[in-house]
Amino acid sequence: MVYITEISGIATRQTLIGNKGWQLSGADSVATDMDPPSVEALKSGFASDLHHLLLTAADPKSRVWSLGPQFVDSVRALGVAVEAPAQGTRVYYLDPVTYRLIAFDQGGGQGLLARRKFADFQRVGGILWPYHEERLLSGESVMRLDVRSVRFNTGVPDSAFEKPRADPKRSH
């Protein structure tokens, strides 16, 4: 996974390959290895995008059971618990008419509850993908994401995941 974040023209690139990760931050041209907690955070992010959430729920190794009607804010939803190996239990909230995943909860660190809510679904290559996401921690909004574009199966070359080598001219 390659995760690029740009805020006010400053970009950070984080790359996950299996159990290892590296990053480039801001104007820094040297890639640095990520520590184990940062790698685990990237792995958690990778496992919690819409695509991987649905794959996890469909995995025969996962235990899935109904929690019945639930509410996400004032919206009535169907609650479904999904317990996956090495991921713990998450609660998925489905729209009762379309069965689209509109939110999910997972236990955060230090007893905090992390919730992600999805909205503004648009078709991308025949797949409905959320163009708006809100992330909450114990009920408080901590991040809103508005997607500009989504592309699937674009033929990303393996070289996009390679860690850049340090420029020997800049290592002084």
Backbone bond lengths (Angstrom), bond angles and torsions (degrees), N, CA, C in turn:
res aa  C-N    CA-C-N  psi(-1)  N-CA   C-N-CA  omega(-1)  CA-C   N-CA-C  phi
1 M - - - 1.440 - - 1.524 107.74 -
2 V 1.314 115.66 137.10 1.456 122.16 171.54 1.518 106.27 -117.09
3 Y 1.334 115.98 125.63 1.452 122.34 -176.75 1.520 107.51 -122.00
4 I 1.329 116.25 113.80 1.457 121.27 -177.79 1.520 108.43 -113.27
5 T 1.321 115.37 125.50 1.457 121.67 178.16 1.516 107.99 -118.41
6 E 1.323 116.44 130.69 1.465 120.37 177.30 1.523 108.60 -127.15
7 I 1.331 114.70 123.79 1.457 121.49 178.06 1.517 107.21 -131.37
8 S 1.327 115.81 123.21 1.472 122.40 179.82 1.531 112.07 52.09
9 G 1.319 116.13 40.45 1.462 120.82 176.10 1.515 115.24 80.61
10 I 1.325 118.45 -0.06 1.465 121.45 178.17 1.521 107.82 -105.62
11 A 1.322 116.15 120.82 1.465 121.27 -175.35 1.524 111.33 -106.27
12 T 1.327 114.54 145.10 1.457 122.59 172.04 1.514 106.70 -124.87
13 R 1.309 116.13 132.61 1.471 121.89 179.40 1.517 108.03 -117.28
14 Q 1.341 116.53 121.48 1.453 122.19 177.47 1.519 107.53 -117.46
15 T 1.324 116.30 133.66 1.451 121.06 -177.64 1.520 109.59 -125.07
16 L 1.317 116.06 132.40 1.455 123.27 178.39 1.522 108.57 -115.86
17 I 1.320 115.96 127.37 1.464 121.89 175.34 1.518 106.36 -132.94
18 G 1.331 116.38 103.12 1.463 120.08 -178.31 1.519 111.30 63.24
19 N 1.335 116.14 -117.48 1.462 121.53 -179.27 1.520 112.99 -104.60
20 K 1.319 116.80 17.96 1.462 121.16 179.78 1.522 109.30 -127.18
21 G 1.326 115.27 155.20 1.453 119.56 178.02 1.514 110.55 -150.71
22 W 1.333 115.47 157.72 1.464 121.82 176.16 1.517 108.39 -144.75
23 Q 1.336 115.91 163.64 1.459 118.70 -179.92 1.515 111.77 -146.99
24 L 1.324 113.71 154.40 1.462 124.46 170.60 1.517 105.50 -120.02
25 S 1.318 117.12 129.60 1.462 120.52 -177.72 1.508 111.52 -120.82
26 G 1.340 116.00 133.14 1.459 121.77 174.24 1.512 112.84 52.22
27 A 1.323 116.19 -131.60 1.459 122.17 -178.06 1.521 111.83 -83.49
28 D 1.338 117.12 -2.14 1.463 121.41 -178.89 1.524 109.32 -65.01
29 S 1.310 116.97 128.28 1.468 119.81 -179.16 1.522 111.68 -101.51
30 V 1.331 117.43 7.75 1.452 121.25 -179.36 1.523 108.82 -108.73
31 A 1.313 115.68 123.96 1.461 120.41 177.34 1.520 108.91 -77.21
32 T 1.318 115.99 134.54 1.463 120.46 178.81 1.521 109.75 -118.57
33 D 1.334 114.60 142.91 1.457 119.70 177.13 1.521 109.15 -67.81
34 M 1.316 115.31 145.48 1.469 120.46 178.98 1.522 109.37 -90.36
35 D 1.338 115.81 147.49 1.460 120.42 177.57 1.534 108.96 -75.52
36 P 1.347 117.69 162.44 1.473 120.34 -176.53 1.531 114.60 -54.72
37 P 1.351 120.82 -42.34 1.477 117.73 178.14 1.535 112.90 -62.29
38 S 1.327 117.64 -35.84 1.470 120.72 178.68 1.524 110.81 -68.76
39 V 1.337 116.60 -38.46 1.465 120.38 176.84 1.533 109.53 -63.72
40 E 1.336 116.77 -42.92 1.473 120.35 178.64 1.526 110.92 -61.99
41 A 1.332 117.11 -38.40 1.465 120.59 178.21 1.531 110.48 -63.79
42 L 1.341 117.38 -41.83 1.467 120.15 176.96 1.525 111.04 -64.11
43 K 1.332 116.86 -41.24 1.460 120.16 178.78 1.524 110.86 -62.68
44 S 1.332 117.03 -39.24 1.455 120.76 177.79 1.522 110.55 -64.53
45 G 1.336 116.80 -41.50 1.462 120.73 176.78 1.512 112.26 -62.82
46 F 1.322 116.34 -41.01 1.460 121.99 178.82 1.526 110.45 -62.25
47 A 1.340 116.46 -40.52 1.465 120.98 -177.59 1.520 112.52 -78.57
48 S 1.345 117.71 -7.78 1.463 118.32 -175.36 1.521 113.69 -115.89
49 D 1.337 117.88 16.56 1.462 117.34 170.19 1.535 107.19 -80.27
50 L 1.299 116.20 164.05 1.467 120.82 -173.19 1.530 112.42 -53.59
51 H 1.297 116.72 -46.60 1.468 122.14 -178.04 1.530 110.86 -57.02
52 H 1.343 116.40 -50.31 1.462 120.11 -176.85 1.528 112.37 -72.62
53 L 1.329 118.04 -30.34 1.464 119.84 174.84 1.523 110.57 -61.26
54 L 1.335 116.08 -44.53 1.469 120.02 -179.53 1.526 111.41 -68.12
55 L 1.334 116.55 -39.58 1.465 119.25 176.82 1.524 111.24 -62.98
56 T 1.335 116.78 -39.54 1.466 120.91 179.14 1.525 110.55 -62.78
57 A 1.320 117.36 -43.26 1.466 120.47 -179.88 1.528 111.39 -65.22
58 A 1.335 117.45 -30.78 1.462 121.38 -178.78 1.531 112.60 -86.62
59 D 1.317 117.67 -10.46 1.468 122.23 -177.53 1.532 110.01 -67.77
60 P 1.337 118.36 126.33 1.469 120.43 -179.68 1.536 113.23 -60.82
61 K 1.324 118.41 -18.79 1.469 121.44 178.56 1.529 111.65 -79.01
62 S 1.324 117.08 -14.86 1.464 121.07 179.79 1.523 109.99 -85.11
63 R 1.321 115.35 144.93 1.469 121.44 171.31 1.516 107.33 -96.30
64 V 1.326 117.07 130.80 1.468 122.25 -177.22 1.524 108.32 -130.83
65 W 1.360 116.26 131.88 1.456 119.62 176.96 1.522 110.36 -147.50
66 S 1.337 114.64 154.13 1.459 121.82 -177.80 1.519 110.98 -79.59
67 L 1.329 114.98 140.97 1.463 121.91 173.10 1.524 110.75 -107.61
68 G 1.344 115.82 -0.63 1.457 120.29 179.94 1.522 111.77 78.12
69 P 1.330 116.43 -167.17 1.468 120.53 -178.27 1.534 111.45 -63.01
70 Q 1.322 115.23 136.31 1.463 123.65 178.95 1.524 107.25 -137.59
71 F 1.303 116.82 170.91 1.462 121.09 176.12 1.520 110.13 -123.91
72 V 1.324 115.31 136.14 1.464 123.52 169.75 1.519 103.69 -112.78
73 D 1.306 115.87 105.76 1.461 122.14 -168.55 1.526 106.36 58.18
74 S 1.318 118.96 -121.63 1.469 120.10 -179.97 1.531 111.40 -102.15
75 V 1.327 117.68 7.87 1.467 122.28 -177.41 1.529 109.58 -92.94
76 R 1.331 114.86 124.99 1.468 120.24 177.36 1.526 108.45 -73.39
77 A 1.321 116.30 134.29 1.466 121.74 -178.40 1.517 109.49 -139.92
78 L 1.317 115.08 165.82 1.461 121.42 172.45 1.524 107.37 -95.24
79 G 1.320 116.75 124.66 1.456 120.60 179.42 1.516 110.81 -91.50
80 V 1.332 116.27 133.44 1.455 122.21 179.49 1.523 107.34 -134.45
81 A 1.325 116.98 125.03 1.460 120.98 175.90 1.523 108.55 -89.36
82 V 1.337 115.85 136.38 1.460 121.73 178.44 1.520 107.24 -128.50
83 E 1.338 115.16 115.25 1.452 121.03 178.36 1.531 107.69 -108.88
84 A 1.326 115.33 113.58 1.457 120.44 -176.47 1.522 109.66 -113.97
85 P 1.337 116.78 145.73 1.460 119.21 177.62 1.531 111.27 -56.30
86 A 1.305 116.54 135.03 1.475 125.21 177.34 1.524 113.45 64.55
87 Q 1.323 118.78 10.81 1.464 121.07 178.67 1.513 112.73 -125.71
88 G 1.314 118.34 -8.87 1.455 119.91 -177.28 1.515 111.42 75.16
89 T 1.319 115.69 -162.09 1.465 121.29 -177.80 1.518 110.15 -106.98
90 R 1.308 114.95 133.63 1.459 122.36 173.12 1.519 107.85 -119.43
91 V 1.315 116.02 152.72 1.465 120.60 174.67 1.522 107.15 -109.51
92 Y 1.325 115.53 122.20 1.456 122.32 177.65 1.527 108.01 -97.29
93 Y 1.323 116.21 142.91 1.461 121.68 176.61 1.519 107.48 -117.67
94 L 1.329 115.35 120.64 1.462 121.60 -176.78 1.526 110.36 -109.45
95 D 1.332 115.66 141.34 1.456 120.40 172.45 1.528 106.35 -63.73
96 P 1.355 119.07 127.84 1.466 120.64 -175.04 1.527 114.55 -69.62
97 V 1.325 118.45 -12.78 1.464 121.21 179.42 1.528 110.67 -98.07
98 T 1.333 116.71 -48.91 1.469 120.62 -175.63 1.529 113.13 -94.95
99 Y 1.330 117.32 -15.84 1.470 124.42 -174.88 1.528 112.31 62.64
100 R 1.315 115.36 19.55 1.461 121.17 176.86 1.534 108.28 -75.61
101 L 1.333 117.24 140.60 1.459 122.12 177.01 1.527 108.42 -71.43
102 I 1.349 117.20 117.18 1.458 120.04 -178.02 1.535 112.29 -106.97
103 A 1.338 116.20 -14.94 1.466 119.42 178.42 1.520 109.07 -168.41
104 F 1.328 115.58 163.91 1.457 119.98 169.25 1.516 108.93 -152.30
105 D 1.327 114.59 153.87 1.460 122.81 178.42 1.514 109.20 -118.23
106 Q 1.313 114.81 148.05 1.458 120.15 168.68 1.516 107.18 -148.17
107 G 1.312 114.39 149.91 1.462 118.82 178.91 1.510 109.72 -66.85
108 G 1.304 115.73 129.98 1.455 120.65 176.02 1.514 109.37 -93.70
109 G 1.296 116.66 176.99 1.451 121.08 177.64 1.518 111.13 -67.81
110 Q 1.303 116.76 156.05 1.461 124.23 175.22 1.525 112.27 58.97
111 G 1.353 117.01 34.22 1.457 120.93 176.32 1.514 115.27 76.04
112 L 1.324 118.57 9.93 1.460 121.85 179.62 1.515 110.08 -85.90
113 L 1.331 116.00 149.36 1.458 121.34 177.13 1.525 108.94 -104.44
114 A 1.321 115.81 124.00 1.459 121.20 178.00 1.523 108.56 -100.46
115 R 1.331 116.39 130.10 1.465 121.81 177.68 1.513 108.48 -126.79
116 R 1.329 115.25 140.23 1.460 121.21 172.26 1.513 107.25 -123.47
117 K 1.344 115.29 131.54 1.469 121.41 179.83 1.525 108.37 -115.99
118 F 1.334 115.49 137.31 1.456 122.10 -177.90 1.527 110.06 -113.32
119 A 1.342 116.21 142.77 1.470 121.01 178.51 1.526 109.24 -154.13
120 D 1.322 115.93 178.29 1.461 123.96 178.71 1.532 111.04 52.48
121 F 1.322 115.98 60.38 1.464 121.45 179.64 1.522 110.27 -74.54
122 Q 1.324 115.90 131.14 1.462 121.78 178.13 1.528 109.03 -131.29
123 R 1.316 115.63 149.51 1.470 120.04 179.80 1.518 111.18 -76.84
124 V 1.326 114.56 130.23 1.462 122.09 175.78 1.526 105.54 -130.67
125 G 1.317 116.50 107.83 1.461 119.96 -178.75 1.520 112.95 55.47
126 G 1.330 117.33 36.84 1.454 121.95 178.86 1.524 113.85 85.73
127 I 1.314 118.46 -0.71 1.469 122.97 -179.82 1.520 108.84 -109.47
128 L 1.325 116.73 131.75 1.464 120.38 175.37 1.526 108.58 -79.83
129 W 1.323 116.28 122.42 1.466 121.53 -176.42 1.531 108.81 -126.93
130 P 1.330 117.58 136.51 1.470 119.67 -179.87 1.533 111.64 -74.34
131 Y 1.310 115.97 128.27 1.465 120.92 177.97 1.532 111.07 -97.12
132 H 1.316 116.47 -2.07 1.469 120.03 174.78 1.521 107.98 -134.21
133 E 1.327 114.86 135.91 1.460 120.78 177.24 1.518 108.08 -139.96
134 E 1.309 115.20 138.60 1.459 120.26 174.38 1.525 107.47 -121.88
135 R 1.335 115.34 134.71 1.458 120.91 178.41 1.522 108.78 -112.34
136 L 1.323 114.13 131.07 1.456 120.33 -178.45 1.525 109.61 -123.98
137 L 1.306 115.55 149.95 1.448 121.96 175.77 1.525 106.93 -127.42
138 S 1.332 115.71 115.82 1.473 122.44 -175.12 1.528 111.42 49.48
139 G 1.343 116.07 44.01 1.454 122.15 175.27 1.511 115.73 84.77
140 E 1.320 118.11 -5.84 1.458 121.38 -178.53 1.534 110.21 -103.94
141 S 1.320 116.20 127.60 1.465 120.87 -179.89 1.523 109.91 -64.61
142 V 1.337 115.88 126.44 1.462 120.11 179.33 1.526 112.23 -117.14
143 M 1.340 117.56 -15.95 1.462 120.17 -179.44 1.517 109.74 -162.36
144 R 1.335 115.09 141.36 1.461 121.65 171.96 1.520 107.16 -125.68
145 L 1.313 115.16 134.36 1.455 120.83 179.45 1.518 109.08 -119.99
146 D 1.323 116.40 129.05 1.454 121.76 173.00 1.515 107.13 -119.87
147 V 1.309 115.72 117.89 1.461 122.65 -174.39 1.522 109.71 -84.04
148 R 1.317 115.87 136.77 1.470 120.56 175.69 1.511 111.99 -92.00
149 S 1.340 116.47 -39.54 1.460 118.52 179.17 1.524 109.70 -153.25
150 V 1.318 114.49 152.18 1.455 122.60 176.81 1.519 106.90 -133.11
151 R 1.317 115.59 134.02 1.463 120.36 176.31 1.517 108.28 -133.66
152 F 1.308 116.72 136.91 1.455 122.15 177.96 1.523 109.36 -114.34
153 N 1.329 115.30 147.57 1.471 122.31 173.50 1.527 112.03 49.97
154 T 1.325 115.28 56.18 1.461 120.12 -176.73 1.524 112.85 -91.33
155 G 1.314 117.51 4.82 1.457 119.27 179.63 1.518 112.46 74.79
156 V 1.315 117.13 44.32 1.457 121.39 179.72 1.531 108.25 -66.32
157 P 1.339 117.73 125.14 1.461 119.72 -178.80 1.531 111.47 -73.99
158 D 1.325 116.77 152.32 1.467 121.44 177.77 1.523 111.65 -56.22
159 S 1.317 117.08 -29.65 1.467 120.94 -177.87 1.533 112.32 -62.90
160 A 1.334 117.80 -20.32 1.465 120.92 178.67 1.522 111.76 -66.34
161 F 1.331 117.24 -18.14 1.464 121.60 -178.18 1.524 112.83 -101.33
162 E 1.330 117.10 -4.84 1.460 120.38 -178.31 1.519 110.91 -74.23
163 K 1.318 114.97 138.92 1.463 120.95 178.18 1.520 108.53 -73.82
164 P 1.338 117.13 126.15 1.475 119.14 178.60 1.523 111.09 -62.35
165 R 1.298 115.31 142.15 1.468 119.83 177.03 1.520 108.41 -80.77
166 A 1.317 115.12 149.14 1.468 119.80 177.52 1.521 109.24 -67.00
167 D 1.308 115.89 137.84 1.456 121.96 176.90 1.525 107.22 -76.83
168 P 1.365 118.80 116.40 1.472 120.33 -176.57 1.525 112.35 -60.53
169 K 1.325 118.79 -26.16 1.463 121.66 179.02 1.521 111.53 -69.75
170 R 1.335 116.64 -24.71 1.469 120.91 -175.39 1.524 111.76 -99.93
171 S 1.312 119.92 0.55 1.456 121.49 -173.80 1.531 112.55 -87.50
172 H 1.308 118.90 11.39 1.481 121.54 179.55 1.487 110.22 -81.08
